[in-house]
Amino acid sequence: MTFVLALSPILWLVVSLGFLKMQSFKACPLALLISFFVALLYYHMSGIDAVTAALEGMALACWPILLVIIAAIFTYNLTLYTKAMDIIKHMLMTVSKDRRVLALLIGWGFGAFMEGMAGFGTAIAIPASMLAAMGFHPVKAILLCLIANSVPTTYGSIGIPASTLANLTGLDPVQLSTYISLQLLPLNILCPFLMVIVVGNSVKALRGVFLLTLLCGLGLALPELLISAIAGPELAVMISSVVIMGLIVLYSKYRPSNDPTYHMEIHPTHVPVKGGLLACLPFILIFVFLLATSKFVPFINEPLSSVKTSVLIYSGAGGAPYTFVWLATPGVLIFLAAFISGYIQKASFSEMGFVLLQTIRGLRNTIITIIAVIATAKVMGYSGMTADIASTAVAVTGEQYPFIAPLIGSIGTFITGSGTSSNVLFGNLQTDAAAAIGANATWLAASNSAGTCVGKMISPQSIAIAVGAISLTGKDSEILKAILKVYVPYILILGAIVYFGQAAIS
């Protein structure tokens, strides 16, 4: 009975989102109400403690999570408004006429960049629409982008899913992101190979591009691990994606693929260097600002990080002050980059204000969802509901629990469509389970975030975004059936990595 009541908010989300097909901005506030009732009536949490727990969740949702999301999507929308994105698309198409190379460049490299910068479906919608417009079969274009978008998910929107997990669990973000990158490393290398095989419908498609494909996998896996271990999650995928695209451009220039089997008849418009740099300016400035204020540059990072305010929000036992970092936070820096680049690209401040207003309006349902989900997680955590779920899961699986830890994270993403939401729902569950079996808490929390990546490819929300981007109706079930063939081996591989890998890090 205790387990069912503790799980009731999550069960409601499974039923409402998975079966009743409710919109998340309607279902998630009801999950918060359910968590309130269970916390008050069964766990005997005081009303003021329940309210302040939810308020702490709201604070975390607004600063820094929603700040980053709004800033990132605003930057992307501004590139659409100024037509900079059209120029970037033309630039990418000039690299090669080999469909395998273009799939890697646009789906893997540019897709990872869009995930690292904006996230929230942009990394699926934009590359898929570009590939379809170039002549790729629409279903294949979607499958390629779902595969490509899987592993970068945890570092999307300037690392928000991973950094949120660190904030929520109190774990060191650098150690956490290092473990996430270690767990994902084999899949990071595997994904480009699978993409090329999908392009050619055969392993034979790797002939002539095997080395490039390997470089693409290593181009994500190694820089991501290095950056995570030094600076944390914020720049892990953004920098890696630049490395990937650089490798593809250089390789295609000096070792171009001329296999007529994969030749595409495309005629992109030539883009002058100055015009290309101007179009890329928002992303260049974001990259520079985030790098300059990161732990790579301590004499800038330390004084900016000291501008902060700590407030005790949760009134119950175990509460700790919540810290608002006002300057050294990605959202502020992204906004600064967006306004500067927009002004240089001849957009007036009134036009940029209009784009910002439209962005906020477009994200209003997302804003409600994220606030409700994080508030729910806080109430569940402080009341003891999460601990009870973890103890039951451990009682059933025992020492084998680490094998299913990534599966839990993937289910969270399948339900909510968001790696951030999955980490919020199950992050503390993983650390509680780790305590129960004597495992490394950071390793198991990392497995949840790694699992969200695999779950992203089968999320109905991801598929719907891709289908909508290229106006391909009625193919959702066909796409889900095809991508499940990738999901199953991926989640089994990840489970094995987590289970056997814990011995190496303990």
Secondary structure, 3 states (H helix, E strand, C coil): CHHHHHHHHHHHHHHHHHHCCCCHHHHHHHHHHHHHHHHHHCCCCCHHHHHHHHHHHHHHHHHHHHHHHHHHHHHHHHHHHCCHHHHHHHHHHCCCCEHHHHHHHHHHHHHHHHHHHCCCCHHHHHHHHHHHHHCCCHHHHHHHHHHHHHCCHHHHHHHHHHHHHHHHHCCCHHHHHHHHHHHHHHHHHHHHHHHHHHHHCCHHHHCCCHHHHHHHHHHHHHHHHHHHHHHCCCCHHHHHHHHHHHHHHHHHHHCCCCCHHHECCCCCCCCCHHHHHHHHHHHHHHHHHHHHCCCCCHHHHHHHHCCEEEECCCCCCCCCCEEEECCCCHHHHHHHHHHHHHHHCCCCHHHHHHHHHHHHHHCHHHHHHHHHHHHHHHHHHHHCHHHHHHHHHHHHHHHHHHHHHHHHHHHHHHHHCCHHHHHHHHHHHHHHHHHHHCCCHHHHHHHHHHHHHHHHCCCHHHHHHHHHHCCCCCCHHHHHHHHHHHHHHHHHHHHHHHHHHHHHHC
